[in-house]
Amino acid sequence: MFHRRGGSATLAVQVKARMSTGVQVQQGRLMAFVRSQTFRSRDDLDMLFMAVDVERGAIMTAWLVPSGTFAGMAGEPNSRGRLRFSASMKPESKDRWTPYRLTAAELSQRILARLSELEKSGA
């Protein structure tokens, strides 16, 4: 959960992290699954997908996706009832998740912007 000191909004996040030692991350792709049985989108919930460099303990690439957007873009659940997130980590890629892709330096600013949006909407 994120909350700006002195602010009125709280942003909940569901985090899905993949480590730099994983084959897909090494190939420049992040894939994660969200259980559709327990997932419920709401205005104050974002999905935070991230690739983490295990040697440096640092975020390599992140995607902060409002849960309503994720619900609309993820498509239908697979046969195991899971919604799939699959995005390229390559800066030049233009997949459907590109508008939500962030560097580690950009992530904090995006979180603050989301908190401002929530405060304005009264959520």
C-alpha positions as CSV (number, residue, x, y, z in Angstrom):
1,M,0.0,0.0,0.0
2,F,1.1,3.5,-0.8
3,H,-0.1,6.6,1.0
4,R,1.3,10.2,0.8
5,R,1.9,11.8,4.1
6,G,-0.8,14.4,4.6
7,G,-2.8,13.0,1.7
8,S,-6.3,11.4,1.8
9,A,-5.8,8.6,-0.7
10,T,-4.3,5.1,-0.4
11,L,-3.2,3.1,-3.3
12,A,-3.2,-0.7,-2.8
13,V,-0.9,-2.7,-5.1
14,Q,-0.7,-6.4,-5.9
15,V,3.0,-7.1,-6.7
16,K,4.1,-9.8,-9.1
17,A,7.9,-9.9,-9.3
18,R,10.2,-12.0,-11.4
19,M,14.0,-12.3,-10.7
20,S,16.8,-11.6,-13.2
21,T,17.9,-15.2,-12.9
22,G,14.7,-16.4,-14.6
23,V,15.0,-17.5,-18.2
24,Q,12.2,-15.2,-19.5
25,V,13.6,-12.1,-17.8
26,Q,17.0,-13.0,-19.3
27,Q,15.3,-13.1,-22.7
28,G,13.8,-9.6,-22.1
29,R,10.2,-10.6,-21.2
30,L,8.2,-10.6,-18.0
31,M,5.3,-13.0,-17.6
32,A,3.0,-13.3,-14.6
33,F,-0.4,-14.7,-13.7
34,V,-3.2,-13.4,-11.6
35,R,-5.9,-15.7,-10.2
36,S,-9.2,-14.6,-11.7
37,Q,-11.0,-16.3,-8.8
38,T,-9.7,-13.8,-6.3
39,F,-8.9,-10.8,-8.5
40,R,-11.4,-7.9,-8.1
41,S,-10.6,-4.6,-9.9
42,R,-11.2,-1.4,-8.1
43,D,-10.2,2.3,-8.5
44,D,-7.7,2.2,-5.7
45,L,-5.9,-1.0,-6.7
46,D,-3.0,-1.2,-9.2
47,M,-1.1,-4.2,-10.4
48,L,2.7,-3.8,-10.0
49,F,4.7,-6.1,-12.2
50,M,8.4,-5.9,-11.9
51,A,11.7,-7.6,-12.9
52,V,14.3,-7.4,-10.2
53,D,18.1,-7.7,-10.5
54,V,18.9,-10.1,-7.8
55,E,22.6,-9.1,-7.6
56,R,21.9,-5.4,-7.1
57,G,18.6,-5.8,-5.3
58,A,17.1,-3.3,-7.7
59,I,14.1,-2.9,-10.0
60,M,15.1,-3.4,-13.7
61,T,11.7,-2.7,-15.3
62,A,8.3,-2.2,-13.8
63,W,4.7,-1.8,-15.0
64,L,2.1,-0.1,-12.8
65,V,-1.3,-0.9,-14.3
66,P,-4.6,0.2,-12.7
67,S,-6.5,-2.9,-11.9
68,G,-9.5,-1.9,-14.1
69,T,-7.2,-1.5,-17.1
70,F,-5.5,-4.8,-16.3
71,A,-8.9,-6.5,-16.2
72,G,-9.9,-5.1,-19.6
73,M,-6.6,-5.8,-21.3
74,A,-5.7,-9.2,-19.8
75,G,-8.4,-11.0,-21.7
76,E,-10.1,-14.2,-20.7
77,P,-8.7,-16.4,-18.0
78,N,-6.8,-19.5,-19.2
79,S,-8.0,-23.1,-18.5
80,R,-6.5,-22.8,-14.9
81,G,-8.5,-19.6,-14.2
82,R,-5.5,-17.3,-14.5
83,L,-5.2,-13.9,-16.2
84,R,-1.9,-13.5,-18.0
85,F,0.4,-10.6,-18.1
86,S,3.2,-10.8,-20.7
87,A,5.3,-7.8,-21.6
88,S,8.6,-7.0,-23.3
89,M,11.2,-5.4,-21.2
90,K,13.0,-4.0,-24.3
91,P,12.9,-0.2,-24.5
92,E,12.1,-0.3,-28.2
93,S,9.2,-2.6,-27.9
94,K,5.6,-1.4,-28.5
95,D,3.4,-4.0,-27.0
96,R,0.1,-3.3,-25.4
97,W,1.7,-2.8,-21.9
98,T,4.2,-0.2,-23.1
99,P,2.2,2.8,-21.8
100,Y,2.6,1.3,-18.3
101,R,6.3,0.3,-18.5
102,L,8.6,2.3,-16.1
103,T,12.2,2.5,-15.2
104,A,13.0,2.3,-11.5
105,A,13.4,6.1,-11.4
106,E,10.0,6.6,-13.0
107,L,8.1,4.3,-10.7
108,S,7.9,6.6,-7.6
109,Q,6.7,9.5,-9.7
110,R,3.9,7.3,-11.3
111,I,2.8,6.2,-7.8
112,L,2.6,9.8,-6.7
113,A,0.6,10.7,-9.8
114,R,-1.8,7.8,-9.1
115,L,-2.3,9.0,-5.5
116,S,-3.1,12.5,-6.8
117,E,-5.6,11.0,-9.3
118,L,-7.3,9.2,-6.4
119,E,-7.4,12.3,-4.2
120,K,-9.0,14.3,-7.0
121,S,-11.6,11.6,-7.6
122,G,-12.4,11.2,-3.9
123,A,-11.6,7.5,-4.0
